[in-house]
């Protein structure tokens, strides 16, 4: 039972209006996989249908459409793998809350759902552009980094191939072993129990293999309230901000909390969205830091490197992952950093004293309390200046800031699999009542070690390769090409 951490939030939302401006000129095809019959045991159920599960669907489709795949399965419905995907969202959407004008991808389009595994696949980004009659024009851009809204449209186009085997609006509640005649025998089938978000009907699917590939849950750190209408996580930014304020009463001051790409993008977007509003970017560190996408550092994300890291001693592996984290997390693309710095410099040129600036970055600053000013429809942030802040005259000094809203870009928690797998805790090797929260052991083929969780990276870079590896791990030579028959 593999468990993947998808690259994206696991929040209930519709695609943003921005995503809808990209209309498909060419309808997607249809998967050779068919919707399962009621009551039958499936070969695979994927919990979640973000990029990670989509990459598995694409790899499986490519394998089935290969000459060897058709030779083994043909058009015989009983031989084609029986697969279903359960997705909490009501339709496919990826980072819908951050599809901002001009926002670009941070990885090359070559690291799409298929190219690094099979450049001939019809699911490549280049084939998508070709099908949309935009390939020549995209080439003229001279970039490897498409707009984020275009890449989301590409992912949606791929996802639509599989509409017949995806159940949207289904929230998975738990995964439990199917009842066995002999309780000591190996678990052959799992039950995936879900609730339909429209009518609350509880359903159960039975499957030989289960992949958990859900996104993260928005993380709003204390003391910020997690259910306040004017404290908004970045995952809901573009959907919420157009309706947050009355048109005849624009906000006077907005705060953004966070020091990574999403926080910087929101801070920058607010300048043009509300040109007369003050904005403050609150970061714990001394400065915004650039992401490193230089060639040697990019090799960190090479698919071949996964095995090398996996084979390290767990302590060493943890140290390597921690050291590499700064290349992608809590950092900002240099182009955006330079743009923001230029804006701040212009304020320095025009206004001089930083206290007179419309847009400010409050570095080495920590929010320690939030006060709701109900009579004014504002929030009062109490924050502390850490050593090294602009308040060098008085380190640890405390200040307040009254704002109309706070946008929080502090990442996600990725632990949804823990609740789903509580009913199989007893199958964990060495499990005991004294240590029920002990971590799962993950094999190199992404399976859980059951006396079977694979926690993989949350990045897009290796999705194509990983999807193929997981299809091979689950289905083996049942559908994949037989090397002995290839020339």
C-alpha positions, -999 to +999 in steps of 0.1 A: +000+000+000+019+031-012+014+064+004+024+095-015+025+131-005+010+150-034+023+184-045-007+205-037-032+214-011-060+191+000-088+217+004-124+218-008-126+243-036-135+248-072-110+259-099-104+296-098-118+319-124-082+325-136-079+288-145-110+289-167-097+315-191-077+287-207-102+268-228-092+236-245-094+238-283-090+200-285-110+177-263-090+150-245-092+114-254-108+087-233-090+060-212-091+024-223-098+016-186-135+012-179-156+020-149-158-009-125-188-031-120-207-027-087-193-051-060-162-063-078-128-063-063-106-037-079-069-041-087-062-005-075-079+023-057-060+057-055-071+080-027-067+115-041-065+126-078-038+153-078-006+152-099+007+121-081-023+099-088-027+114-122+009+104-131+000+068-121-031+069-143-010+083-172+017+057-168-009+029-166-027+042-197+006+044-216+015+008-206-019-005-217-017+013-250+018-001-257+019-029-282+028-054-254+000-040-232-026-046-259-011-080-266-017-090-230-050-072-224-065-063-257-101-051-256-110-078-231-126-059-202-118-086-177-080-084-184-078-046-183-069-035-147-099-024-127-089+010-113-108+038-094-097+072-081-114+089-052-110+127-050-124+151-024-126+181-047-156+183-069-135+185-100-098+185-109-079+215-097-042+221-088-031+250-067-062+268-078-058+294-051-025+305-064-031+308-102-021+344-102-015+365-133+020+361-146+029+334-121+052+308-137+062+272-130+094+266-110+104+235-129+109+228-166+079+216-186+100+186-195+094+173-160+057+168-169+036+137-163+053+116-190+083+130-209+111+117-186+095+082-186+084+081-223+088+112-246+066+095-271+036+095-248+005+115-258+004+129-223+034+151-226+031+189-222+044+194-258+017+171-272-009+191-251+004+223-267+002+207-301-033+195-296-042+231-285-026+246-316-002+266-294+031+247-298+047+271-323+037+302-303+049+286-270+082+278-287+085+315-296+085+324-259+119+307-255+112+294-220+111+261-202+088+276-175+052+279-186+027+300-168+012+282-138-023+286-152-013+270-184+003+241-166-028+236-145-048+236-177-025+209-190-030+188-159-068+192-162-066+181-198-048+150-188-072+144-159-102+146-182-090+114-200-099+095-168-133+111-159-150+077-163-129+062-135-127+091-111-152+097-083-151+134-074-166+148-043-156+116-023-139+120+011-121+089+022-127+082+058-106+050+064-089+020+049-094-013+066-084-049+059-112-069+043-125-097+066-105-129+062-117-164+070-084-169+088-073-139+108-037-150+107-036-151+069-021-123+048-044-095+039-053-098+002-080-071+000-086-037+016-118-018+020-118+019+012-146+037+030-156+071+017-184+097+022-200+116-007-198+153+001-231+161-017-254+136-001-234+121+028-238+086+015-212+062+027-196+039+001-171+011+002-147-001-025-127-032-022-092-033-038-061-055-039-039-024-039-044+011-024-024+042-031-028+072-008-018+104-027-036+132-009-024+168-008-015+187+024-039+204+047-034+242+050-013+251+079-021+283+099+003+285+128-007+297+162-016+323+174-034+331+141-070+317+142-077+290+117-114+298+112-115+336+110-130+350+077-102+375+074-073+351+081-069+333+048-045+306+038-027+310+005-045+279-009-076+300-010-061+334-020-072+340-056-107+326-048-112+346-016-095+380-022-120+393-049-149+390-025-132+398+009-137+435+008-165+458-003-158+476-036-167+510-020-144+503+010-110+491-002-087+478+026-063+502+043-037+477+053-031+440+046-005+417+062+011+386+046+028+360+068+054+338+053+088+339+036+085+316+006+073+318-030+036+319-022+040+347+003+061+367-021+036+362-049+007+373-028+026+404-015+035+413-050-001+407-063-016+429-037+003+459-049-015+459-083-048+445-070-052+472-043-029+501-055-038+524-026-035+498+002-006+494+025+009+459+027+033+443+052+052+411+046+060+395+079+089+370+079+108+353+107+141+353+089+165+381+082+156+383+045+138+366+016+161+340+002+164+329-034+157+294-047+186+276-063+179+261-097+214+260-109+224+228-129+243+210-102+216+217-076+189+206-100+205+171-100+191+167-065+157+161-081+170+136-107+149+104-106+181+083-104+190+100-071+160+086-052+176+051-049+209+066-037+192+086-009+168+057+000+198+033+005+215+056+030+214+051+068+181+067+081+201+093+101+222+102+071+192+102+048+174+127+072+205+150+071+206+150+033+169+158+030+173+186+056+203+200+037+185+199+004+153+215+017+165+250+012+166+246-026+128+245-028+111+253+004+108+287+020+126+303-009+116+327-038+126+327-074+153+353-081+133+371-108+105+379-083+129+388-055+146+414-078+112+428-088+101+432-052+134+448-042+131+472-071+097+483-058+110+488-023+140+508-036+116+531-055+099+538-022+132+545-006+140+569-034+106+587-032+098+586+005+131+582+023+121+571+058+109+535+058+080+544+081+065+563+052+066+534+027+034+519+014+048+484+012+072+470+037+090+438+047+091+432+084+120+408+088+130+390+120+095+395+132+072+370+149+034+373+154+027+365+190-010+374+194-040+384+174-068+406+186-102+408+168-114+445+167-150+436+159-162+472+160-138+482+133-138+449+112-100+447+117-074+425+133-047+438+156-015+418+152+009+418+182+044+409+171+078+406+185+110+419+169+136+392+170+174+399+173+186+413+140+153+431+131+150+467+120+145+475+157+182+471+164+178+497+192+155+474+211+157+437+204+127+416+215+106+448+215+069+443+208+047+463+184+011+461+170-003+465+136-040+470+127-049+453+094-080+445+074-069+409+066-040+385+070-030+361+042-010+332+055+015+313+033+031+290+058+027+257+040+008+225+047+007+196+071+009+163+053-004+137+077-039+128+063-027+092+058-023+087+095-061+088+102-069+068+071-045+040+082-055+037+119-074+005+112-043-012+098-019-001+126-018-037+139-003-048+106+028-026+111+059-047+117+068-045+154+036-026+162+026-025+198+001-007+220+031+010+237+042+027+205+011+031+182+025+062+165+057+046+153+064+055+117+058+032+088+086+014+070+087+022+033+102+000+007+120+013-024+091+003-046+068+027-026+050-001-007+043+000+030+059-028+049+029-047+064+044-075+088+032-026+033+036+034+034+057+050+011+063+086+020+078+102-011+087+137-020+060+163-026+076+177-058+066+175-094+101+167-107+100+129-106+062+123-111+066+107-145+093+083-135+077+075-101+043+068-117+059+043-141+078+026-112+046+023-092+026+008-121+054-017-125+055-024-088+017-031-087+010-048-120+044-062-129+045-079-163+007-083-165+005-053-187+040-039-191+062-048-221+081-080-219+118-071-226+124-105-242+099-097-269+112-063-277+136-056-305 
